[in-house]
Amino acid sequence: MTDIAVINYNPRLDYQAVFPELAGRLHVFSHHELKNTEALARYEYVENCEAVPYAELMIRRLAREKPFTHIITDNEYDLERVARMREDLGIPGQSSASARSFRDKVVMKEVAGRTVTTPRFARLHTIVDLTDFIDECAYPVVVKPVKQGGSRDITVLRGEDDLIEFTRRAWREDLMVEEFVEGRMYHIDAVLADGYRFVASSRYLRSCLGVFSGQNNGSLQLRPDDPFARRLEEFFDRVLDAFDTPEAGAYHLEVFHTPEDELVLCEIASRVGGDRIPALTRATYGVDLHAVSLRLMCGLPVDPPPAALPAEVHGSVSILPQGRPVRIPGRPPFPWVRHYEVNEQAGPDAVTLHSASHLCFVIVAGADTAEVERRLFEAEAWLMANLD
């Protein structure tokens, strides 16, 4: 019989809906208080789940009584401990080495550099490592934690004044530096397994770092028959060729397209993309990235990916918290707006903490990327005008 242990992160995941045939055999430990958990074999909300070892201890103890066939997670920050449990308990799935190669950005670029272009980079142990790198590569450079996500704690050093200011902060032991790459950033989102392949390409509306200077964030999909989308998919395949990958998995890759028409890897993660990416994918392709990837990881059947071209593509823009009380705007009055949502958790004085921070967001539809982009800017302008 199939018993599955889960460390959950997405607060909207409905495990009874994702695994209707196995709900009574799911043991779920969650970062959030989930709904619709009555039929699960076990469900626990674990406060501060990412930082405390309780879920791992309990899964290991439960496995003594009835071995699990699978241990899964939808959380990037749990990938390594879930992989460690699998190896210790003899359960198939992504290995610890594979998980680390996607989680540690230095290891990631060392691996990916075998098959694609990456920025120059170095792990930082002391300030001398940073100054040596700047002497060799020149400004600007990007300093960031090796295992953080959502553009958290990233610093761009553009000159000596930035460097001096950076040295006034507490030094972290988990830093790396890389050269700053000019160009638009695209993302590729995929689910791969034996007999299953879904790959979709999109472009970020603006730089993910722009949120820290007050720029609203978002992304817009490329049509799958766009020649550049096919070029991005080929780049994605070359990146994955360098990695040890599990039999089934989800991936989120970010890549720079430079003014010289070169593709340069930013990062790749072995998990579903965050922010609005799953919602955009459902709207255009009818593919639930979370449900499909989790079921495939457990060897369960899924519907085949769509073969026909989509009738329309979608994009989203998220309005940043303003750091002050504002009037929450209503739904923009345009027929091509497909979804509008307010972040009920954002307080009146909320500020931007990461690239997914938002006060509200909107999803729009269009015939192609250019039309979606025009509509995103129109919806954004309307929302910003109605904040005050």
N, C-alpha and C positions, 0 to 999 in steps of 0.2 A: 504493500500500500504506500501511497505517496503522502509524506508529511513534509511540510515546508516551513522553515523559519524565515521570518522577514524582519529586517530593520527598516522601518518606513520613515520617509522624510516629507513627501508631498502631502499637504494637509487635505487635499481633495481626492486622493486616491480612494476608491471604493473597492476593497478587496473581494467583497462578495460578488460584485459585478465583474471584476477582472477574472476571478477564478470561481465561477458558479458551480462547477463540478467538484471543487475541492475546498470550498469555504470552511467546512468542518474539520479540515486538516491543516489549517493555517495557524501559525503561532506568531502573532504580530507584536513587535515592540516598536512604539512610535514616538517620534519627536513631538507629535501633536495629538490633541484630543480629536480622534476621528469619529465620524458618524457611521451608522449602519454596520456595527461590529458584532451584533448579537449572535450571528451564526458561526463566528470564528471559533476555532478550538481554544484559542487564548488571545487576549488582547490586553496590552498594558500601555498606558501613556507613561513615558519615562522623562521626567523633567531633566533638561540639560543632557539629553541622550547622547549627543555627539561627544561630550567631554567625559562622561562617566562610564565605567566598564560594566554596569549592571546588566545590560542586554546581552553582552557577550557571556558573562558568567551564567546567566539563566539558560541561554541557548545550549551552552556546553553541558549543563546539568540535565536539561530536558533530553538531550541526545543520549544520555546514559540509559534512560528508561525506554525510549523509542527512537531509534536512529532516524535522522532526517535524510531525505533523498536530495533535497536542495536547500541551500541557504542563499537568500537574495537580498538586495537592497536597491533602492532608487536614489541613494544619496552618495555623491562623490566622496564625501569625507568619511564614509563608512566602507569604501571599497577595499581598503587594505585589511581592516580587521575581519571583514567577512571572508576575504580570500584566505586569511590565516586560519580561520576556523575550518573552512573547507578542507584545507590541506591536512590539518591535524585530525580531522574526523573522516578523511578519505572520501570526500564528497566532490563530484565533478563540478567544474566551473572555472572561472578566471583564477589564475595562479597569483601568488603574492608578488612574484617578480613582474608579471604582466601588470598588475594593479599599480605597483610602484612606478613602472615606466610611464604610465599615464598620469600619475599623481604628482610626482616630483618633476618640476619643469626643467631642471638641469638634466636629469636622466632622459626625460622626454626628448629634449633637443639633441642630446648625444645620440639617441636611437634614431630619431627621424632624419638627422643629418646624413645618414647613410644613403638615403634615397631622394631627398629633396633639399632645397635651400632653406636655411634657417638664419636668423640674425646671429651675429657674433655674441657670445655670452660667457659668463663666468660665475661660479659660485663664490659668495663673499664670506670670508672668515673674519677679516679685519678691515679697517678703513683703508689700509695700504692696498688690499686687493682692488678696492673701488678706484682709488686714485691711479693705480697702475693701468687699470682698464681704460679709464678716461684718457690717460696719456697715450695709449695705443690707438684707441678708436675715436677720440674726440667727442665733444658734446654734439647733440643731446644724447643722454642715455636714460634707460628706464631701470629703476630699482624696484624689486617686488619680492614678496615671500614666495618660496618655491612650491607651496602647497595650498595657496589661497585661491579663491575664486570670486567672480562677480566684480572684478577690478578693485577689490578691497586692498587698501594699504599700498597702493602703487604710487610711486613718486617719479616724476619726470624731472631730471636735472638738465637744465639748458645752459648753465654757465656756473662760474665760480660762486656767485651769490647764492644760487640754489644749493650748491654743495656745502657751503658754510652753514646755511640754515639747516640742511639735513643732518649735519654732524652735531647739532644741538639737541637732537632727539635721542631717546634711549636706543641703543644698538640692539638689533635682533639677531638671533643665531640662525635664522632660517631664510636668509636673503640671497638673491642672485641679481646680476646686472646684465643687461643686454643693450645692444645698440638700438637706437630709435629708428623705426622704419616708416618712411613716408608712403602714403597711399591709402586707397579705400580698403575697408575690411569687409570680407565676405565670410559667411559661415555655411558649412555643409552639415546636414543632420541626416543620420542614417541608422537603419537597423539591418543587421546582417546575420544570417544563419544558413545552415545547409538547406538549400531549396528556397530561400527567402532573401530578397534584396530590395530594399527601399532606400533611395538616396534623393535628397532635395537640397537645392542651393538657394541661398538668399544673400542680400547685401544689407549691412547695417546702415541705418539712415544717417548716422553720424558716428564719430569715434566713441567707443565705449568709455573712454576717459573723459569725454566731453561733459558727462553728468557732473563732474566735480567743478566745472566752471559754469554750471547753470544751463547746459544744453540738454533738451529733452532727448530721450533715447528711443530707439525703435529699429525695426528691420522690415524689409520688403522682399518678397519672394521673386526669384527668376522663373520664367516659364521653363519647363524641363526640356523643351525643344530649342532653347536659346543656345547658340554655339558656345557662349562663355560658360553656361551651366555645365555643358559637357566637358569643357576644359577643366573646370573645378572638380568634377567627379573623377576625372582621370588623375588629377593631383591627389585627391583623397585616397584613391587606390594605391598610388605610389607611397604615400605616407604609411598606410596600413601594412604595406609589404615589409616595412622595417620592423614591425612590432610582433610580439607573441600575442595572439588574440584568442579569446575563448571561442567555443563552437557557436555560441549565439551571444550577441551583444549590441548595445546602442552606442553611437558615437556622435560627438559634437566637435567639429573642427573649425578653427578660425584661421584665416589666411589673408595676408596683405597682397593687394595688386598694386605694384609700384608704378610710378610715372614712366619707368623704362619697360613696362609691360612684363615684368617678372612676377611670379607667384612666390611668396616667402611665407613659410609657416609661422603663425603666431603661437597657437597651442592646439592640442587635441585632447579630448577627455573621453573616457569610455563610459559614458552615461548620456541620458537624454538631455538635450539643450534646455536651458532655463528660460525665465522670463515668459514671453508670449509665444515662444516657438511651438510648443505642443498644440496650442489653440489654433495657430495659423495653419499647422499641418493638418489638423482635423478639418478645418474649414475648406481647404483646397483639395486635399486628397482623400479625406475620410479615414485617415490612418491615425489611430491613437498610439503615439510613440511609446507611452508608458505601458499600456496594456499589451501591445504586441511584443515589446522587448521582454517583459517579465514572463509572459507565457512561453515564448521561445526559449528563454533561459531554463524553464522547467520542462521542456520537451513536449509542450502542449500545442495542439493545432491552432492555427490562426487563418483568417481569410487571406488570400493572396493579395499582394500589393496591386494597386490599380494599373491597368495596362493602357487605358485611354488617356489622352491629354486632358488636363482640367479645363473646364469652361472659363474659369477666371482664376486669378491668383490674388493673394491677400498681403496686407502689411499692417503693422501696428505702430503707434507712437504712444509713449507713456509720458504724462506730464509730471514733472518733478515736484516733490514737496517744496513749498516756498519758504519754509522757515518762519512763517508768520500765519496768523489766522486769515483765511480767504473763504470766499463763497465757492462751494463745490459746483462747477458748471453741470448742467444737465447734458443729455445726449445731443450731440450735434445734429442739426436738422437737415441731414443730407440722405438721400435714398440709398446711397452706396455704403453707408455705415452699417456694418454687419453686427457689431457688438460694442457696447460701452459699459465700463465697470468702474466703480469707485472703490478705492482701498479703504475699507471701513476701519482698518487697524491703524491708520495714520492719524496721529494727533494733530491738533491745530498748529502746533509749532514744530512739526516734524521736519527733519533735514535729510539731505541725501547721504546715505551711508554706503551704498554700493550701486552697481550699474542697473540693478533691477528695482531700485527705490522708485516709488511712484505715488502720486496723489490719485490719479485716475488714468485709464488708458482706453484707447479706441482701436477697433479693427475695421479696416476698410477693404473693399474689393475693387478690382479693375481688370480690364482685358489683358494688360501686360504690366511689366515693372514700371514703365514710364507713367502710365496712367495712375497706378497705385501711388507712386511717389507724389504726383501732383495733388492727389486727393488727401494724402497724409498731411501735406503742408497746409492745405485748406482747412482740414479738421483741426490741426494743431493751432492755427491762427484763431479759429473760432473759440476753441477752448481757452486759450490764453487771454483772449479779449473778455471772456465771461468769468474770469477768476475773481475780479474785484467788483 
